[in-house]
Amino acid sequence: ANQRRRKAGAALTEALAGSSVLTPAGVPAGSDHVFHLYVVRSEARDEMRAHLEAEGVASAIHYPTPIHLQPAYSDLGQGPGSLPVAERLAGEICSLPIFPTIEPAEIDRVAAAVAAFDPS
């Protein structure tokens, strides 16, 4: 299953090249990635998700709140604005469909829907 996820992740990264989203960072030499999630970034994330939904492509936001703003960490005193990069990224991330049995045609469909999104 992990090898199929790696293959799907590589195919999705290739298919999204040149689109408006930032794809996951490359894998360092000697490392591997199993693509449990395929998380992209877009400054127009919410608009992109609406576009994807209209195109029949699922998406999700798995981590909408940065850790420092979670109730369990409130005693650390890191309120809104204290970690601006993490807060900005939380507003840009979006998970696209990926799973071990995703077919090449499904990858192409996801990539085409993302490519058709114009954030301007």
Helices and strands as residue ranges (DSSP letters): H 2-16, E 38-41, H 45-54, G 67-69, G 71-76, H 84-90, E 93-96, H 104-115
